[in-house]
């Protein structure tokens, strides 16, 4: 797969008024797949998520237009290996870098749809990220970081470093956060948060100092983002 990394200065999102075409045309297949998925992982929830049906990157600015759909639709689309439907998963991700130069990644818990996968604190935007017609991608990044790891100011500080990683159907909007904690301290903080949660999204913490330390458990966009973030 071809992966492109683009440095940007802004992430902008807007919510459109139209539904996704395959919510209607593939509704029976989506419902059947969801029934199987929930039987295997009963704690999954069919919440509303946002998929991008219009994307541009111009003059250092990413602009994404979103449509609302069900998580069940997204999961079906993924299970079908992302057939062309005119949409992309444009999502926010937080790249936390420790004081001694390690990048924080989390391993998804077994009850989640991405069990065992290792990537940044991240998530597809949902209706909680919408105000009026604005999709707050920056807010989504900070929310996912806090929910998954418990990290917020002053333990992490957002920087002006933002990159978009385009990898087929995925477009990761990655913002760098710097932490005054070293890798060991950062891991201990996040592990304590995981232990305190009744149903944590993560079941492990991984800190890497180069892309060469990553495995196939991490998606292609993570490999590309880590290499770019640590290249300096």
N, C-alpha and C positions, 0 to 999 in steps of 0.2 A: 504494500500500500504506500502511495506517495503521501508524505507528511510535510506540511509547510508551516513554518513558524514566522509570525509577523509581529513586530513590536508596534504597539499602539499606545495612545494616551488616554483613550476613553472607551468605555463600554456603554452603549445606549440600547435600550429595548423599548418596544411599543407593543401593546396588545391590539390586534385587529378584531374585527367583528364577525368573521366568518369561521365556520366549523371546518375541521379537516374532512376532506372528501372520503377517506377510508373509514371514518367513524360510521358512515352509512353503508357504503358498498361492501364492507367486510365485517359488519356487525355480528353476524352469526359465528363466523370463524373466531373473532375476537372473544366472544362470550364463551365459546367452547374451550379455547386455550386458557382463558382466565380460570375457569372451573378446575382444569387440571393443575394449574399453577398453585392455586389456593389449597387444593387437596394435598399437594406436596409440601407447601409452606403456609400453614394456616394463619400466620401472623401478618402476612402481607395485606396491604390495604389499597383499594382502588380509588385513590385520591385523584384530584384534578391536577394535571401538569401542563406545562407550556412547551410546545414544539415550534421551531422557527420555520416559517414558510416564506421568508424573504430576508436576504442577508447581503450587506455590502460592507466593504472596508475601504474607506477613502480618507485621505488627508489625516492619517493616524487615528481614525475613529471607526470603531465597529458599530454598525447599526443593524439591529435584528428586529424583524416583525414576527410576533408570536400568535399562535392560535391555541385555544384551550382544548384539551382532550383528556381522556381517562388514562391512568397509569396502565390499565389493562390493554389499552390500544398501543401504548408505547412498548409494553412487554411483548405483545404479539408481533409488532413490527420488528423488534429485536430478534425474536425467535425465528422469524422468516429471513434472517440475515439482511435486514434493512432494505427491502425492495424499494425501488424508486417510487416515491409518492410526492415528490416536490417539497419535502421537509428535511430539516436537520435537527439534531439535538445540540443546541447552542446553550451551554451551561457554564456556570462560574466555578472556579477552583481556587483554593488558597494554598500558596506555596510558602510555607513557613521555613525560614532559614535560621539555624541556631547561631549563637555567637562564635562557635568554632567551625562554621561552614558546612553543616549537615542539613539536608532537606528532610522535612517530616512527611511521612506517608502513613496511611492506616490500612489495615487489613479488614475487609468487610466481614461482619459476623455471619454465622451459618444460617440465621433466619431471614437474611436479606436476599434480594434478587440477584445480587452480585457477590454471593458468598465466596470468600477466599481471594477475591481480587484485591490488588494493592495499588492504591492511588492517593492523590491529594484529598483532603477534606473537600467535598464537592457535592453538587446535586443539580438535577434539572430544575429550573425555576417552576414555582407553582403560584397559585392565586394569592398566597401570603406575601408574595414579592411585588404585587400590583397595587398601584395607587392611581386612581383614575384610569388612564390608558398607558401609564408609564410602568414598565417592567424594570425594577431596580436590581440590576445585575450586581452592582457593588454591594448592596444590602444583602442579596442572596449569598454572596461569597462570605461575608462576615457572619451571617446566620448559620450557614453550614459549618463553618469553622468552630463556632461556639457550641453548637449542638453536638457535634461529633467528638470534639476534643476538650471542650471547656475553656479554650484559650480565647482571651480578649485582652484589651489594654489593661494594665501596662505590660503584660507579658508578651504581647505581640504588637507591632506597630506597622500599619500599612505603608508601603513605599510607593513611589511613582512608577515603579517597574511593572508594566503590564504587557503580556504577550497573548496572541491568539494562536492556537495550534489547530490547524485544519487537517483532519485525518478522515477523509471520506464523509460519512454521515455525521461525524462528531466534530464540533468546533468548541474547543476548551478556551474559556476566557480566564486566563491565569493571572492573578495578582500576587506579587511577592510581599510577604510580611517578614520583618526582621524581629528576632527575639534576643533579649539580653541573656537568656539562659543558654547554657551549653547543651550539647546533644543528650548527655545523661540526665541533666535536670529537666529538659523538655520531655523526654520519654517518661520520666517519673511522674510529672504533672499529668500527662495525658492518661497514663495507666491508672492513676488514682481516680481520674474522672470516669474512666470506663468501669472500674470496680464499683463506683458509687451509683451508677445508673441501673435502673431496674431492667431496661431492655436496650443496651447500648448498640449503636450501629456498627461499632468497631469491636473486634476481639483481639487486636494486636497493634503494636506501634513499630514502625520500621524507620530508621534514619539512614540515609545514604549520602556519601560524599562524592559520588560520581555516577554517571549513567551506567557504567560498566558493572555496578553492583546490582542493577535491576535484573529481574527474571521475566519469564513469560507471564507471570501473574500480574504484571503491570501492563496496561494498554500501551500502544505505540505512542499516543500523545504524551504519556508520562515520560517515556524515554527521551522524546524530543525536548520536552519542557525542562527536564532536569539538566540535560546537556547544555541548553541555552542559559539557564539560570546560573549554573556553576562555571560557565566558560570564562568568566572574568576573574 
